């Protein structure tokens, strides 16, 4: 009896330690966006040193997670790697690493370091899922991410106002980066709320308002459309709740109406050419022409920064193509487009197999958010839906019970 109690306490302590490490990982995934600016502010470091410190922190976190989880009993990692979306992620990581051989990056050591950081994120999630199920590990990781994003959101409000009235800090923290961080964290907080953790509604409010204040146009549109689809298609949400949600959203927008109106004037008359639609179309044309030079395997990992010449009268230096499909085509050619379709397509197919209900609607809404945002913005290295998040959510969806019809079918064919 005493031995049983002791073993139970040990198991509880192990789960608690694992959850704490998952929380730390989630917090870092979100807060690292702010680390270079923080180091420049407090310690007077140059931006490049801030990026190096962030990368080193990434690798240190991997070491901590490996020390905590390595050698423990496998739980769902092996089955996770059998999922089509996970296999596509592994192929993506392998091909992007291989592309360093022909990459046109200005600095191959820097490109290799950024690739290692992206791969480290995936390794961290796989290690976290090594000993516990996704249903146990995903919530603390999401909570850490939401807290980290909320701290960035609060700090963003304290930054000096930019000439175009958007949130951010020149060359160190862009409004689109802030907006997307808040938008993605909004969905993670919403997942927690939908799983009866109502206290995260406050975080949803902060993140939603900060996204609006960032004036990150594509991300705002993506969030509004995806949330509208969720409200319209989720039958479990009562009509009164839907009406209250719409009314609350309108009340939030009203105080920002003058700001939105002023920004529209700046955007249409005196704004940066790279930010308006005409400028984006011109930028896409440049990337498309450059992509056709290496249409099969692309220009390689990290082949945009300081390679694509400054664009427009404002000499805008692009870090990516501002369109996810075009970005993958430029970096990895036809292979990149195939990988993007394979990853997102297999993930969407996995969602389709879920039992009809709130969670299925939620994940479809999340993917709609990702796809709309990818029309006019993306990431310089990773996908819009980060590869670590694809692994985590794939495991989480795989842990959800199958629909009754599928369960009966599976049981009927078992020997």
C-alpha positions as CSV (number, residue, x, y, z in Angstrom):
1,X,0.0,0.0,0.0
2,X,2.8,2.4,1.0
3,X,4.7,1.5,-2.2
4,X,1.6,2.2,-4.3
5,X,1.1,5.6,-2.7
6,X,4.8,6.4,-3.2
7,X,4.6,5.5,-6.9
8,X,1.5,7.6,-7.3
9,X,3.2,10.6,-5.8
10,X,6.2,10.1,-8.0
11,X,4.0,9.9,-11.1
12,X,2.2,13.1,-10.0
13,X,5.5,14.9,-9.4
14,X,6.8,13.7,-12.8
15,X,3.7,15.0,-14.6
16,X,4.0,18.3,-12.8
17,X,7.7,18.7,-13.8
18,X,6.9,17.8,-17.4
19,X,4.0,20.3,-17.5
20,X,6.3,23.0,-16.1
21,X,8.9,22.4,-18.8
22,X,6.1,22.5,-21.5
23,X,5.0,25.8,-20.1
24,X,8.5,27.2,-20.3
25,X,8.8,26.0,-23.9
26,X,5.6,27.7,-24.9
27,X,6.5,30.9,-23.1
28,X,9.9,31.0,-25.0
29,X,8.3,30.3,-28.4
30,X,6.2,33.5,-27.9
31,X,8.4,35.8,-25.9
32,X,11.6,35.3,-28.0
33,X,10.2,37.8,-30.5
34,X,10.8,40.5,-28.0
35,X,14.3,39.3,-26.7
36,X,16.5,41.2,-29.2
37,X,14.6,44.5,-28.6
38,X,14.8,43.9,-24.8
39,X,18.6,43.4,-24.9
40,X,19.0,46.5,-27.0
41,X,17.0,48.6,-24.6
42,X,18.3,47.3,-21.3
43,X,21.9,46.3,-22.1
44,X,22.6,48.5,-25.1
45,X,23.5,45.5,-27.2
46,X,23.5,45.8,-31.0
47,X,20.6,44.0,-32.7
48,X,22.8,41.2,-34.2
49,X,24.0,40.3,-30.7
50,X,20.4,40.2,-29.6
51,X,19.6,37.7,-32.3
52,X,22.6,35.5,-31.4
53,X,21.5,35.5,-27.7
54,X,18.0,34.5,-28.8
55,X,19.4,31.6,-30.9
56,X,21.6,30.4,-28.0
57,X,18.6,30.5,-25.7
58,X,16.8,28.3,-28.1
59,X,19.5,25.7,-28.1
60,X,19.8,25.9,-24.3
61,X,16.0,25.3,-24.0
62,X,16.5,22.2,-26.2
63,X,19.2,21.0,-23.8
64,X,16.9,21.5,-20.8
65,X,14.0,19.7,-22.4
66,X,16.3,16.8,-23.5
67,X,17.6,16.5,-20.0
68,X,14.1,16.5,-18.5
69,X,12.5,14.1,-21.0
70,X,15.3,12.0,-22.6
71,X,15.4,8.3,-21.5
72,X,11.8,8.2,-20.3
73,X,9.2,5.8,-21.5
74,X,7.8,6.6,-25.0
75,X,4.2,7.6,-25.0
76,X,2.9,8.9,-28.3
77,X,6.0,10.0,-30.1
78,X,6.3,7.0,-32.4
79,X,2.6,7.1,-33.3
80,X,2.8,10.8,-33.9
81,X,5.6,10.3,-36.5
82,X,3.4,8.0,-38.4
83,X,0.8,10.8,-39.1
84,X,1.0,12.1,-42.6
85,X,1.3,15.7,-41.4
86,X,4.2,14.8,-39.2
87,X,6.0,13.0,-42.0
88,X,5.6,16.0,-44.2
89,X,7.1,18.1,-41.5
90,X,10.1,15.8,-41.2
91,X,10.5,15.9,-45.0
92,X,10.2,19.7,-44.9
93,X,13.0,19.9,-42.2
94,X,15.2,17.5,-44.2
95,X,14.8,19.3,-47.5
96,X,15.3,22.8,-46.1
97,X,18.5,21.5,-44.4
98,X,19.6,20.0,-47.7
99,X,18.9,23.3,-49.5
100,X,21.7,25.0,-47.5
101,X,24.0,23.4,-50.0
102,X,22.8,25.6,-52.8
103,X,21.3,28.5,-50.7
104,X,22.0,32.0,-52.0
105,X,22.1,33.3,-48.4
106,X,24.6,36.1,-47.8
107,X,25.9,34.2,-44.7
108,X,25.7,30.4,-44.7
109,X,26.7,30.1,-41.0
110,X,23.8,32.4,-40.1
111,X,21.4,30.4,-42.3
112,X,22.5,27.2,-40.7
113,X,22.0,28.7,-37.2
114,X,18.4,29.7,-38.1
115,X,17.7,26.3,-39.5
116,X,19.0,24.6,-36.4
117,X,16.7,26.9,-34.3
118,X,13.7,25.8,-36.4
119,X,14.6,22.2,-36.1
120,X,15.2,22.6,-32.3
121,X,11.6,23.8,-31.9
122,X,10.3,20.6,-33.5
123,X,12.7,18.5,-31.4
124,X,11.5,20.3,-28.2
125,X,7.9,19.4,-29.0
126,X,8.7,15.8,-29.8
127,X,10.6,15.4,-26.6
128,X,7.8,17.0,-24.6
129,X,5.3,14.5,-26.1
130,X,7.7,11.6,-25.4
131,X,6.4,10.7,-21.9
132,X,2.9,12.2,-21.7
133,X,0.0,12.5,-24.1
134,X,-0.8,15.6,-26.0
135,X,-3.9,16.2,-24.0
136,X,-1.7,16.5,-20.9
137,X,1.2,18.5,-22.4
138,X,-0.5,20.7,-24.9
139,X,-2.5,22.9,-22.4
140,X,0.5,24.0,-20.3
141,X,2.5,24.7,-23.5
142,X,-0.4,26.8,-24.8
143,X,-0.7,28.6,-21.5
144,X,3.0,29.5,-21.6
145,X,2.7,30.7,-25.1
146,X,-0.3,32.9,-24.3
147,X,1.4,34.4,-21.3
148,X,4.6,35.1,-23.3
149,X,2.5,36.7,-26.1
150,X,0.5,38.7,-23.6
151,X,3.7,40.2,-22.1
152,X,4.8,41.2,-25.6
153,X,1.4,42.7,-26.2
154,X,1.5,44.8,-23.0
155,X,5.1,46.0,-23.8
156,X,4.1,46.8,-27.4
157,X,1.6,49.4,-26.1
158,X,4.5,51.1,-24.2
159,X,6.7,51.4,-27.3
160,X,7.0,54.9,-28.9
161,X,4.4,55.5,-31.6
162,X,5.7,54.9,-35.1
163,X,5.4,57.4,-37.9
164,X,2.6,55.4,-39.5
165,X,0.8,55.1,-36.1
166,X,1.3,51.3,-35.9
167,X,2.8,49.4,-33.0
168,X,6.4,48.3,-33.3
169,X,10.0,49.4,-33.2
170,X,11.9,50.2,-36.3
171,X,14.0,47.3,-37.6
172,X,13.6,45.3,-34.4
173,X,9.9,44.5,-33.9
174,X,7.5,45.0,-36.8
175,X,3.7,45.6,-36.5
176,X,3.0,42.5,-38.5
177,X,5.1,40.4,-36.2
178,X,3.2,41.7,-33.2
179,X,-0.1,41.2,-34.9
180,X,0.5,37.6,-35.9
181,X,1.9,36.7,-32.5
182,X,-1.3,38.1,-30.9
183,X,-3.5,36.4,-33.5
184,X,-2.0,33.0,-33.1
185,X,-2.0,33.3,-29.3
186,X,-5.6,34.3,-29.5
187,X,-6.5,31.0,-31.0
188,X,-4.5,29.1,-28.3
189,X,-6.2,31.0,-25.6
190,X,-9.6,30.3,-27.3
191,X,-8.7,26.6,-27.2
192,X,-8.2,26.8,-23.5
193,X,-11.5,28.6,-23.1
194,X,-13.4,26.1,-25.2
195,X,-12.0,23.4,-22.8
196,X,-13.7,25.1,-19.8
197,X,-10.7,27.3,-18.7
198,X,-12.7,30.5,-18.7
199,X,-10.1,32.6,-17.1
200,X,-8.2,32.8,-20.4
201,X,-11.0,35.0,-21.8
202,X,-9.1,38.0,-20.4
203,X,-6.0,37.0,-22.4
204,X,-8.1,36.7,-25.5
205,X,-9.4,40.2,-25.0
206,X,-5.9,41.7,-24.5
207,X,-4.5,39.8,-27.6
208,X,-7.4,40.7,-29.8
209,X,-7.3,44.4,-28.9
210,X,-3.5,44.5,-29.4
211,X,-3.9,42.9,-32.8
212,X,-6.3,45.6,-33.7
213,X,-4.0,48.3,-32.4
214,X,-1.1,46.8,-34.4
215,X,-3.0,47.7,-37.6
216,X,-1.6,44.5,-39.1
217,X,-4.2,44.5,-41.9
218,X,-3.9,40.9,-43.2
219,X,-3.9,39.3,-39.8
220,X,-6.9,41.4,-38.6
221,X,-8.9,40.4,-41.7
222,X,-7.8,36.7,-41.2
223,X,-8.9,36.7,-37.6
224,X,-12.3,38.4,-38.3
225,X,-13.2,36.1,-41.1
226,X,-12.1,32.9,-39.2
227,X,-13.9,33.9,-36.1
228,X,-17.0,34.8,-38.1
229,X,-17.0,31.3,-39.7
230,X,-16.6,29.7,-36.2
231,X,-19.6,31.6,-34.8
232,X,-21.7,30.9,-37.8
233,X,-20.9,27.2,-38.1
234,X,-20.6,26.1,-34.5
235,X,-24.1,25.0,-33.5
236,X,-23.1,24.4,-29.8
237,X,-22.8,28.2,-29.3
238,X,-26.1,29.7,-28.4
239,X,-27.6,32.4,-30.5
240,X,-27.6,34.8,-27.6
241,X,-23.9,34.2,-27.0
242,X,-23.2,34.8,-30.7
243,X,-25.1,38.2,-30.6
244,X,-23.2,39.3,-27.5
245,X,-19.9,38.4,-29.1
246,X,-20.6,40.4,-32.1
247,X,-21.8,43.4,-30.0
248,X,-18.7,43.2,-27.8
249,X,-16.5,43.2,-31.0
250,X,-18.2,46.3,-32.2
251,X,-17.8,48.0,-28.9
252,X,-14.0,47.2,-29.0
253,X,-13.7,48.7,-32.5
254,X,-15.5,52.0,-31.7
255,X,-12.7,53.5,-29.5
256,X,-10.2,52.8,-32.3
257,X,-12.4,54.3,-35.1
258,X,-10.5,57.6,-35.3
259,X,-7.2,55.8,-35.3
260,X,-8.3,53.5,-38.1
261,X,-9.6,56.4,-40.1
262,X,-6.3,58.3,-39.6
263,X,-4.3,55.3,-40.6
264,X,-6.4,54.8,-43.7
265,X,-5.4,58.3,-44.8
266,X,-1.8,57.6,-44.1
267,X,-2.0,54.2,-45.9
268,X,-3.6,55.6,-49.0
269,X,-1.7,58.9,-49.3
270,X,1.7,59.0,-47.6
271,X,2.3,55.4,-46.5
272,X,5.3,53.3,-47.4
273,X,4.9,51.9,-50.9
274,X,5.9,48.4,-49.7
275,X,2.8,48.4,-47.4
276,X,0.1,49.3,-49.9
277,X,-1.5,46.9,-52.3
278,X,0.3,48.3,-55.4
279,X,3.6,47.9,-53.6
280,X,2.8,44.3,-52.6
281,X,1.9,43.4,-56.2
282,X,5.2,44.8,-57.4
283,X,7.1,42.9,-54.7
284,X,5.3,39.7,-55.7
285,X,6.2,40.2,-59.3
286,X,9.9,40.5,-58.4
287,X,9.8,37.3,-56.4
288,X,8.0,35.5,-59.1
289,X,10.6,36.5,-61.7
290,X,13.4,35.5,-59.4
291,X,11.7,32.2,-58.6
292,X,11.6,31.3,-62.3
293,X,15.4,31.2,-62.4
294,X,15.4,28.1,-60.2
295,X,11.9,26.7,-60.5
296,X,12.5,23.2,-59.3
297,X,14.5,23.4,-56.1
298,X,14.5,27.2,-55.5
299,X,17.1,29.5,-54.1
300,X,17.5,27.6,-50.8
301,X,17.0,28.4,-47.1
302,X,17.4,32.0,-45.9
303,X,17.9,33.2,-49.5
304,X,15.9,36.5,-49.4
305,X,17.5,38.8,-46.8
306,X,20.1,41.0,-48.3
307,X,19.8,39.0,-51.6
308,X,16.6,40.5,-53.1
309,X,17.5,44.2,-53.8
310,X,15.8,47.0,-51.9
311,X,12.4,47.7,-53.5
312,X,10.5,50.9,-54.2
313,X,11.1,54.6,-53.4
314,X,11.4,53.8,-49.7
315,X,14.1,51.1,-50.5
316,X,12.2,48.5,-48.6
317,X,14.3,45.4,-47.8
318,X,12.1,42.3,-47.9
319,X,12.7,39.4,-45.5
320,X,10.2,37.2,-47.3
321,X,7.8,37.3,-50.2
322,X,4.7,38.4,-48.2
323,X,2.9,35.5,-49.7
324,X,3.4,32.0,-48.3
325,X,2.9,30.1,-51.5
326,X,5.3,32.4,-53.4
327,X,7.8,32.3,-50.5
328,X,8.0,28.5,-50.7
329,X,8.2,28.6,-54.5
330,X,11.1,31.1,-54.3
331,X,13.0,29.2,-51.6
332,X,12.4,25.6,-52.6
333,X,10.8,25.7,-56.1
334,X,8.1,23.2,-57.1
335,X,9.3,21.0,-54.2
336,X,8.4,23.8,-51.8
337,X,4.9,24.2,-53.2
338,X,4.4,20.5,-53.0
339,X,5.6,20.4,-49.3
340,X,3.3,23.3,-48.4
341,X,0.3,21.6,-50.0
342,X,1.3,18.3,-48.4
343,X,1.7,19.7,-44.9
344,X,-1.4,21.8,-44.8
345,X,-3.5,19.4,-46.9
346,X,-2.7,16.4,-44.7
347,X,-3.4,18.5,-41.6
348,X,-6.8,19.6,-42.9
349,X,-7.7,16.0,-43.9
350,X,-6.9,15.0,-40.3
351,X,-9.3,17.7,-39.0
352,X,-12.0,16.5,-41.4
353,X,-11.8,13.0,-39.8
354,X,-12.7,14.5,-36.4
355,X,-16.1,14.0,-34.9
356,X,-18.4,16.9,-35.7
357,X,-18.4,19.5,-32.9
358,X,-16.8,22.5,-31.4
359,X,-13.2,21.3,-31.6
360,X,-13.5,20.4,-35.3
361,X,-15.0,23.8,-36.0
362,X,-12.2,25.4,-34.0
363,X,-9.4,23.7,-35.9
364,X,-11.0,24.5,-39.2
365,X,-11.2,28.2,-38.1
366,X,-7.5,28.1,-37.1
367,X,-6.5,26.8,-40.6
368,X,-8.7,29.4,-42.3
369,X,-6.9,32.1,-40.3
370,X,-3.5,30.7,-41.4
371,X,-4.5,30.4,-45.0
372,X,-5.9,34.0,-45.3
373,X,-2.9,35.5,-43.5
374,X,-0.6,33.6,-45.9
375,X,-2.1,35.5,-48.8
376,X,-0.2,38.7,-48.0
377,X,2.2,37.8,-45.3
378,X,4.3,34.9,-44.1
379,X,7.5,34.0,-42.1
380,X,11.1,34.3,-43.3
381,X,12.1,30.7,-42.4
382,X,9.2,28.8,-40.9
383,X,5.7,28.2,-42.2
384,X,2.8,30.5,-41.1
385,X,1.6,27.6,-39.0
386,X,5.0,26.8,-37.3
387,X,6.3,23.3,-37.7
388,X,6.4,22.8,-34.0
389,X,2.7,23.8,-33.8
390,X,1.8,21.4,-36.6
391,X,3.4,18.5,-34.6
392,X,1.7,19.5,-31.4
393,X,-1.7,20.0,-32.9
394,X,-1.4,16.8,-35.0
395,X,-0.8,14.9,-31.8
396,X,-3.6,16.7,-30.0
397,X,-6.1,15.9,-32.8
398,X,-4.9,12.3,-32.9
399,X,-5.7,12.0,-29.1
400,X,-9.3,13.0,-29.7
401,X,-11.7,10.0,-29.9
402,X,-12.8,8.9,-33.3
403,X,-16.4,9.4,-34.4
404,X,-18.7,6.5,-33.3
405,X,-19.0,5.2,-36.9
406,X,-15.3,5.0,-37.3
407,X,-14.8,3.4,-33.9
408,X,-17.4,0.7,-34.7
409,X,-15.7,0.0,-38.0
410,X,-12.3,-0.3,-36.5
411,X,-13.5,-2.6,-33.7
412,X,-15.4,-4.8,-36.3
413,X,-12.3,-5.5,-38.3
414,X,-10.0,-6.3,-35.4
415,X,-9.3,-10.0,-35.0
